[in-house]
């Protein structure tokens, strides 16, 4: 274990931030299964440079990341490699993080936990000021695009202990949120009806 190795449990409905040095592995494990994680990635040297799903889709020519592909910044620099996947997948990089507005629209009130607010809380806890959230990679999110061009909302397919591993290509700050969705979307409970913990291992 290097000095920077550590293991962080992200409780359901919450988020956690961590620094990840260049060359370190970043492993996300779904502890109880059926849980989406939103992974936000910023460059440690300049948080204005952050993971861009749009640039990544342009480079990789797919909206769904696969093993061996890299994730690129808004300045088109490789930040992360998707190194190994011990989950059924898929993973999404088209959805914005859930926000308080979507829960209000679905009748869950104005203060439901959400990945956007959890990103800002987590990054502030690390003492980093950002003016806007980056769009995330949504690990384990099962939302393929149907033949009619619309998303199909699927139940997350992970079982307890499934994991996915990334490799940092430069010094990064990451935030992982355990997605807060606990109400049906189009009749489907993507997280199985409640938000449960994820583990983030670095090193
Ligand atoms: Zn969410």
Boltz pocket constraint, residues with backbone or C-beta under 6 A from the ligand:
constraints:
  - pocket:
      binder: B
      contacts: [[A, 38], [A, 97], [A, 98], [A, 114], [A, 115], [A, 116], [A, 178], [A, 179], [A, 180], [A, 181]]
      max_distance: 6.0
